[in-house]
Amino acid sequence: MRDARIAVMSFKVEHNYRFDSAGKLDADDWIILPRAELRADFLLDAAFADEMVRRYFEAVAQSVPGIRVVNDAQGVRYLVPMGKTAMVFAEPERIVDAERAETSWRIAGGFLLAHRVSYGGRFYIGAEWEKDGALKLYSTIRRYPPRLINWFGITRGPVLYHRTQGASHRQTQEKFLRATAVYVTHSRV
């Protein structure tokens, strides 16, 4: 088990989080893995896309105290104690081809999303081949309007977001991307 912990820690997760002038978040988290580090049987296919989805929501459930992830016909919901819905992901889309395996959802609701917005953004998890042959594992959010920005404005809201919801998101991304990196490489768990 000690070797697995060392291997997981050796994968460096990169982060880039930015808010636009309207207070919408674009967040990118990723790991780049050299092809030589990948398992010989690794395939960028629908089964791997399914595995990434499973691993992501498992990481959410493990990283965020009190959160329960429900994946049903209505989409994916993060439920907190007393039945409150923190986040809703709906209308999944999947792209799988020779270069990429990606699943994305429309961010459709929950108390973490700003009130009265016409579009809650989109969340993506996937993997793609880089030009140099390396594999990029990623998690991306586009045009997400957090409620904290809505409440506290574009000046103070991002600071609060990064210390609360953003910190939790970053921790989950670290756990998910590192665990997925171990899964696709020669590392053993």
RAFEN-V959103 format. One record per backbone hydrogen bond with DSSP energy under -1.0 kcal/mol. NH is the residue of the N-H (numbers start at 1). CO is the residue of the C=O. Records with the same first field share a line. If there is no record, write none. Layout:
# RAFEN-V959103
NH: CO + CO
This chain:
# RAFEN-V959103
5: 1
6: 2
7: 3
8: 4
9: 5
10: 6
11: 8
14: 30
16: 28
18: 26
20: 24
23: 20
25: 144
26: 18
27: 141
28: 16
29: 139
30: 14
31: 137
33: 135
37: 34
38: 35
39: 184
42: 39
45: 43
49: 45
50: 46
51: 47
52: 48
53: 49
54: 50
55: 51
56: 52
57: 53
58: 54
59: 55
60: 56
61: 57
62: 58
63: 59
64: 60
67: 64
68: 79
70: 77
72: 75
75: 72
76: 89
77: 70
78: 87
79: 68
80: 84
86: 78
88: 109
89: 76
90: 106
93: 104
95: 102
97: 100
101: 127
102: 95
103: 125
104: 93
105: 123
106: 90
107: 121
108: 88
111: 85
112: 86
113: 110
114: 145
122: 142
123: 105
124: 140
125: 103
126: 138
127: 101
128: 136
129: 99
130: 134
133: 130
135: 33
136: 128
137: 31
138: 126
139: 29
140: 124
141: 27
142: 122
144: 25
147: 112
150: 146
151: 147
152: 148
153: 149
157: 153
160: 156
161: 157
162: 158
163: 159
164: 160
166: 161
168: 164
169: 165
170: 166
171: 167
172: 168
173: 169
174: 170
175: 171
176: 172
177: 173
178: 174
179: 175
180: 176
181: 177
182: 178
183: 179
184: 180
185: 181
186: 37
